[in-house]
Amino acid sequence: MTTSTHAPHLLSVTDLTRDQIEELLTLTDTFVEVSRRPIPKVPSLRGKTVVSLFFEDSTRTRLSFETAAKRLSADVMSFAVSSSSVNKGESVRDTIETIEAMGIDAVIVRHRSSGVPKQISQWTNASVINAGDGWHQHPTQALLDAYTIRSHFGSLEGRRVAIIGDVKHSRVARSNMEMFTSLGAEVVLVAPRTLLPVTTESWNVTATQDIDSVLGDIDVAYLLRMQRERMDEALVPSMREYSADYGLTMERAAKLRPDTLIMHPGPMNRGIEIESEVAQLPNAVITEQVFNGVAVRMAVLFMLLGSGLHLRNRAPDDSIDKEMIEMEGDQS
């Protein structure tokens, strides 16, 4: 996690070392247990205020973060662009300064332009968490995906993950490539040439245009949503042809090993990148990803706001006591 003079942030997967990733995933185990309780709430962030600042439409990520903050007993302010002064011409900086004047501890930012969360981190004393910026990064999605894989296989070390689909426009693909390879997995990109980045040489991954050649030899089939709203040109002849060539159909799913995980960041374009029946298979863990997302985001918020310890400045033998999570905030 990056730190400024005032607060730590989570802006990119590259902000995290492997040890820091492992610590967040271990901490998530605790919050998964909390989430399964009849009353899934702890007082760890009582007295803290978290702002959900989404300049781009989202349901899954926004609700996940807001649920995570509330389960930690934080106060949550939700910012809706459609009913805000942004529509009257207010700048992002003015919006941030207005919100900060109300007294906040963290800002969760989603924006259609790459780099906006980083810029916001220079305008506020609060912690900034990147909830997705343009084609750039989505670090908590990568954390929850890594956690989901880890919960099934124990580790990502030596696992082979195929990321299939619209890699070119996907911040999830970029974040997951960095996360998975950092944890020792082998990543292969599967997409038509027009949906692959110009170069992948610096990413420590391989690429192929033949989906059928990899299905029998992977531990995870990770399907990406076709980002039609981010495409400035026709990069595939038609959705029908894309589905025929790259969609995970029941016929293709039959080529997977029984324990191969089927994953998707959502929302799914059923009938395009994945058939409806495939999403219901026992090895499809798409709803599990959503469940884990809340626990992962609880871990991130706790690490930034509740532990009192910046990851970057911690000694290797420093650990977060489970009791600390339960009792944090009870002193007030």
C-alpha positions in Angstrom: 0.0 0.0 0.0 1.3 3.4 -0.9 1.6 6.0 1.8 1.6 9.8 1.6 2.4 12.3 4.4 -1.1 11.9 5.7 -2.6 8.5 4.9 -2.0 5.1 3.3 -3.8 4.3 0.0 -4.5 1.3 -2.2 -4.4 2.5 -5.8 -2.8 -0.4 -7.6 -1.9 -4.0 -7.2 1.7 -2.9 -7.7 1.4 -1.0 -4.4 1.5 -4.4 -2.6 4.4 -6.7 -2.1 3.8 -10.4 -2.1 4.0 -10.5 1.7 1.5 -7.7 2.0 -0.9 -9.6 -0.4 -0.5 -12.7 1.7 -1.2 -10.8 4.9 -4.4 -9.3 3.5 -5.6 -12.7 2.3 -4.9 -14.2 5.7 -6.8 -11.3 7.4 -9.7 -12.0 5.0 -10.1 -15.4 6.6 -11.1 -13.7 9.8 -13.7 -11.4 8.0 -15.1 -14.4 6.1 -15.8 -15.9 9.5 -17.4 -12.6 10.7 -19.6 -12.5 7.6 -21.0 -15.9 8.4 -22.2 -15.0 11.8 -25.9 -14.3 12.5 -25.0 -10.7 13.2 -22.0 -10.1 10.9 -20.7 -7.0 12.5 -17.6 -5.9 14.6 -16.9 -2.4 16.0 -13.4 -2.1 14.5 -14.1 1.1 12.6 -16.6 2.8 14.9 -16.2 6.5 14.6 -14.6 6.3 11.1 -16.3 7.8 8.1 -16.0 6.2 4.7 -17.2 7.9 1.5 -18.3 5.9 -1.6 -17.5 8.2 -4.5 -18.5 6.5 -7.8 -18.4 8.6 -10.9 -19.1 5.5 -13.0 -22.1 3.2 -12.7 -21.6 0.2 -10.4 -23.8 -2.1 -8.4 -21.6 -5.0 -7.3 -18.5 -3.1 -6.3 -20.3 -0.2 -4.6 -22.6 -2.4 -2.5 -19.7 -4.6 -1.6 -17.6 -1.7 -0.3 -20.5 -0.1 1.5 -21.5 -3.4 3.1 -17.9 -4.0 4.2 -17.7 -0.5 5.8 -21.0 -1.0 7.7 -20.0 -4.4 8.9 -16.9 -2.8 10.5 -19.3 -0.2 12.1 -18.0 2.7 10.0 -20.3 5.6 9.0 -20.9 5.5 5.3 -21.5 8.5 3.0 -22.7 7.5 -0.5 -22.1 10.0 -3.3 -24.4 9.8 -6.4 -23.0 11.7 -9.4 -26.4 11.8 -11.1 -27.8 14.0 -8.3 -24.6 15.9 -7.4 -23.1 19.3 -8.3 -20.8 17.5 -10.8 -23.8 17.9 -13.2 -23.6 21.6 -12.6 -20.0 21.8 -13.6 -18.3 21.2 -10.2 -14.8 19.8 -10.6 -13.5 16.5 -9.1 -11.2 18.5 -6.9 -13.9 20.8 -5.6 -16.1 17.7 -4.9 -13.2 16.1 -2.9 -12.5 19.3 -0.9 -16.2 19.7 -0.1 -16.5 16.1 1.1 -13.3 16.3 3.1 -14.6 19.4 4.9 -17.3 17.2 6.4 -14.7 15.0 8.1 -13.8 11.7 6.4 -11.3 9.0 6.9 -11.4 7.1 3.5 -12.6 7.7 0.0 -13.5 4.8 -2.3 -13.2 6.0 -5.9 -14.4 4.7 -9.2 -13.9 6.8 -12.3 -14.0 6.1 -16.1 -10.6 7.9 -16.5 -7.4 6.2 -15.6 -5.3 7.9 -12.9 -8.1 9.8 -11.1 -7.8 7.9 -7.8 -4.1 8.7 -7.7 -4.8 12.4 -8.4 -7.4 12.4 -5.7 -4.9 11.0 -3.2 -2.9 14.2 -3.7 -5.9 16.4 -2.8 -7.1 14.7 0.4 -5.7 13.7 3.8 -8.0 10.7 3.8 -7.0 7.2 2.6 -8.0 6.6 -1.1 -9.0 3.2 -2.4 -9.2 2.6 -6.1 -12.5 0.8 -7.0 -11.7 0.9 -10.7 -10.2 3.6 -12.9 -10.7 3.3 -16.7 -8.7 0.5 -18.2 -6.0 0.8 -15.5 -6.6 -1.0 -12.2 -9.1 -2.7 -9.9 -6.9 -3.9 -7.0 -9.7 -5.2 -4.6 -11.2 -7.3 -7.5 -7.8 -8.9 -7.9 -7.6 -9.5 -4.2 -11.0 -11.2 -4.0 -10.2 -13.3 -7.0 -6.9 -14.4 -5.5 -8.7 -15.2 -2.3 -11.3 -17.3 -4.0 -8.7 -19.3 -5.9 -6.6 -19.7 -2.7 -9.6 -20.9 -0.7 -10.0 -23.9 -3.2 -6.4 -24.7 -3.9 -4.6 -23.5 -0.8 -2.2 -21.4 -2.8 -1.8 -19.9 -6.3 1.8 -21.2 -6.6 2.1 -23.2 -9.7 -1.5 -22.9 -10.7 -2.4 -22.1 -14.4 -5.0 -19.4 -15.0 -6.5 -18.6 -18.3 -7.9 -15.0 -18.6 -10.3 -15.2 -21.5 -11.9 -12.4 -23.5 -11.7 -8.6 -23.8 -8.2 -8.2 -22.2 -7.5 -4.9 -24.0 -10.2 -2.9 -22.3 -10.2 -4.7 -18.9 -8.8 -3.2 -15.7 -9.7 -6.5 -14.1 -7.4 -8.4 -16.5 -4.5 -6.0 -15.7 -4.9 -6.2 -12.0 -5.4 -10.0 -12.0 -2.3 -10.6 -14.2 -0.2 -8.7 -11.7 -1.8 -10.3 -8.7 -1.7 -13.9 -9.9 1.8 -13.8 -11.2 3.0 -12.1 -8.0 1.6 -15.1 -6.1 3.3 -17.6 -8.3 0.6 -18.5 -10.8 1.1 -19.0 -14.6 -1.2 -16.8 -16.6 -2.3 -17.3 -20.2 -4.3 -14.7 -22.0 -6.9 -16.0 -24.5 -8.5 -13.6 -26.9 -8.7 -12.6 -30.6 -5.8 -10.4 -31.6 -8.0 -7.3 -31.7 -8.8 -7.7 -28.0 -5.2 -8.2 -26.8 -3.0 -5.3 -25.9 -0.4 -4.3 -28.5 2.3 -5.9 -26.4 2.3 -8.3 -23.4 6.1 -8.8 -23.2 6.5 -6.9 -19.9 3.7 -8.8 -18.1 5.2 -12.3 -17.6 2.3 -14.0 -19.3 1.7 -16.0 -22.5 -1.1 -15.4 -25.0 -3.1 -17.4 -27.5 -6.0 -17.0 -29.8 -7.1 -20.6 -29.5 -9.4 -21.1 -26.5 -9.8 -24.8 -27.1 -6.1 -25.5 -26.9 -5.9 -24.5 -23.2 -9.2 -25.7 -21.6 -7.9 -29.1 -20.6 -4.8 -27.9 -18.9 -5.9 -25.0 -16.6 -6.9 -24.6 -13.0 -9.0 -21.5 -13.5 -11.0 -20.3 -16.5 -11.5 -16.6 -15.8 -13.9 -15.0 -18.2 -14.0 -11.3 -18.9 -17.0 -9.2 -19.7 -17.1 -7.8 -23.2 -16.5 -4.1 -22.6 -18.7 -2.8 -25.4 -19.1 0.6 -23.7 -15.3 1.2 -23.9 -14.9 0.1 -27.5 -14.4 3.0 -30.0 -14.4 0.6 -33.0 -15.7 -2.7 -34.1 -13.1 -5.1 -32.8 -15.0 -8.3 -33.4 -17.2 -9.1 -36.4 -20.3 -9.6 -34.2 -21.2 -10.7 -30.7 -22.6 -13.9 -32.1 -19.2 -14.8 -33.8 -17.3 -13.8 -30.7 -19.4 -16.1 -28.6 -18.9 -19.0 -31.1 -15.1 -18.5 -31.0 -14.5 -17.6 -27.4 -17.6 -18.1 -25.3 -17.6 -20.8 -22.6 -20.3 -23.1 -23.8 -21.4 -26.3 -22.1 -19.5 -28.1 -24.8 -16.3 -26.3 -24.0 -16.9 -26.5 -20.2 -17.0 -30.3 -20.6 -13.3 -30.1 -21.7 -12.3 -28.6 -18.3 -11.1 -30.8 -15.5 -13.8 -31.3 -12.8 -11.9 -29.1 -10.3 -11.2 -26.2 -12.7 -12.8 -23.1 -11.3 -15.0 -21.0 -13.6 -14.8 -17.3 -12.6 -16.3 -14.0 -13.9 -16.0 -10.5 -12.3 -19.6 -9.6 -13.3 -21.9 -8.5 -14.5 -22.1 -11.4 -16.9 -23.2 -11.1 -20.6 -25.0 -14.4 -20.6 -24.9 -16.0 -24.0 -21.8 -14.1 -25.0 -18.8 -14.8 -22.9 -20.6 -17.5 -20.9 -23.7 -19.7 -21.3 -26.3 -19.5 -18.6 -26.0 -23.2 -17.9 -22.2 -22.9 -17.4 -22.7 -20.3 -14.7 -24.7 -22.8 -12.7 -22.2 -25.6 -12.8 -20.7 -26.9 -9.4 -17.3 -25.6 -10.3 -18.6 -22.1 -11.2 -17.7 -19.9 -8.2 -19.1 -16.5 -9.4 -21.4 -15.9 -6.5 -18.6 -17.0 -4.1 -16.5 -14.2 -5.6 -19.2 -11.8 -4.6 -19.4 -13.2 -1.0 -15.6 -13.0 -0.7 -15.5 -9.5 -2.0 -17.1 -8.1 1.1 -14.6 -9.9 3.4 -11.6 -8.8 1.3 -12.8 -5.2 1.4 -13.3 -5.4 5.1 -9.7 -6.5 5.4 -8.5 -3.6 3.2 -10.5 -1.0 5.2 -9.4 -2.5 8.5 -5.7 -2.5 7.4 -5.9 1.2 6.2 -8.1 2.6 9.0 -8.3 0.2 11.9 -5.0 -1.5 12.6 -3.1 1.7 13.2 -0.2 0.1 11.4 0.9 0.9 7.8 1.8 -2.3 6.0 4.9 -0.8 4.5 6.3 0.1 7.9 5.6 -3.1 9.7 8.1 -5.6 10.9 7.8 -9.1 9.6 6.8 -10.5 13.0 4.1 -7.9 13.6 0.7 -9.5 13.4 -2.9 -8.4 13.8 -4.5 -10.1 16.7 -8.0 -11.4 15.9 -9.1 -9.9 19.3 -8.0 -6.5 18.0 -10.5 -6.7 15.3 -13.2 -7.5 17.8 -12.3 -4.9 20.3 -11.1 -2.0 18.2 -13.4 0.9 18.9 -14.6 -0.3 22.3 -12.2 2.1 24.1 -14.4 5.1 23.2 
